[in-house]
Amino acid sequence: MISLTLGAYGIRYEDSIVEPLAGGLINRTWKITSGEQQFILQRINDKVFKKPYALAANIRMLQEYLTEHSPGYLFVAPIKNLDNEEIVYDKDEGYFRLFHFIKGSHTINVVSTTDQAFEAAFQFGKFTKLLSGFDASRLHFTIPDFHDLALRYHRFEDILVHGNGARIKRSEQLVADIKKHLYILTSFEKIQKSNFVMHRVIHHDTKISNVLFDDQGKGICVIDLDTVMSGYFISDVGDMMRTYLSPANEEETDFSKIEVRDNFFQAIVNGYVSCMGDELTAEEQGLIFYAGLFIIYMQAIRFLADYCNNDAYYGARYEDHNLVRAGNQICLLKKLEERGEVFQRVISDELKTRTRFFL
């Protein structure tokens, strides 16, 4: 399997060191060392990304734009094989692609410092800023309706009617919590109708592991571009808040460990606004805090819907896994809400006083 794939790039499997890499939740990944050269090989999960060639087309369009308009930016795109294609297809094993390994770079899985949060937010903001002149409507939707909160909520309502009755009964308190926060859905529906919240090139998966860092801890660029689609900036900012603010992640079962760290919030806002502050419309600037509410709320809905639908999407490692995950996210949502007044002042101060990085 790997030998045939590498052969498509003119790389001899027999002369290479192949190391599986852990950490990826969707695609399988290997590090390939062939003489002095190093590569990253990925198998695309075509159950999640049902149109692999649409992924390749998106990345190709963005690469062409950045090569012309921002040639100094490191854009990690697939290498073309001997047939001048970005993807190798094997009818038995699926779809593969190869990347150059960026020497002197590394990724991290958990945000442990405010500097890391700042660097990541800066890199995701820089990515969208550099692509502000690109027509986002040209991009294929690699996961249709990925961050459409209205659709997610309506599917949730349907599952509450047709799902597992015993599990729905067990979820009553969390269902009530979700319905108490319908103002988040109402705000999103207004965003969908607004002419001042822009469709932009958005990464949509801003966990810290999707940023390359150098040996000095500075961000280099963003990676894992499969979810790059047209979207709202709140998706990227919100996902950073969801995954960076609390030292306890979505798997934590002891909710007393869930907290929202003020200094990490400031680092996210500082980093993102440094690049995107002047790019955002006034209406978008007013949605920075909302971004965190939006993504956390949507994730709570998705976890609870999956629990009531017998764990059909996320799966579960134990009986109430997705029920616990949903409760975890509702707890995080409430903690963020409590800091609303303070965090709005942080945002206001940052927008007024931050020295912008013009790119």
Secondary structure, 3 states (H helix, E strand, C coil): CHHHHHHCCCCCHHHEEEEEECCCCCCEEEEEEECCEEEEEEEECCCCCCCHHHHHHHHHHHHHHHHHHCCCCCCCCCCCCCCCCCCEEECCCEEEEEEECCCCCECCCCCCCHHHHHHHHHHHHHHHHHCCCCCHHHCCCCCCCCCCHHHHHHHHHHHHHHCCHHHHHHCHHHHHHHHHCHHHHHHHHHHHHCCCCCCEEECCCCCHHHEEECCCCCEEEECCHHHCEEECHHHHHHHHHHHHCCCCCCCCCCHHHCCCCHHHHHHHHHHHHHHHCCCCCHHHHCCHHHHHHHHHHHHHHHHHHHHHCCCCCCCCCCCCHHHHHHHHHHHHHHHHHHCHHHHHHHHHHHHHHCCCCCC
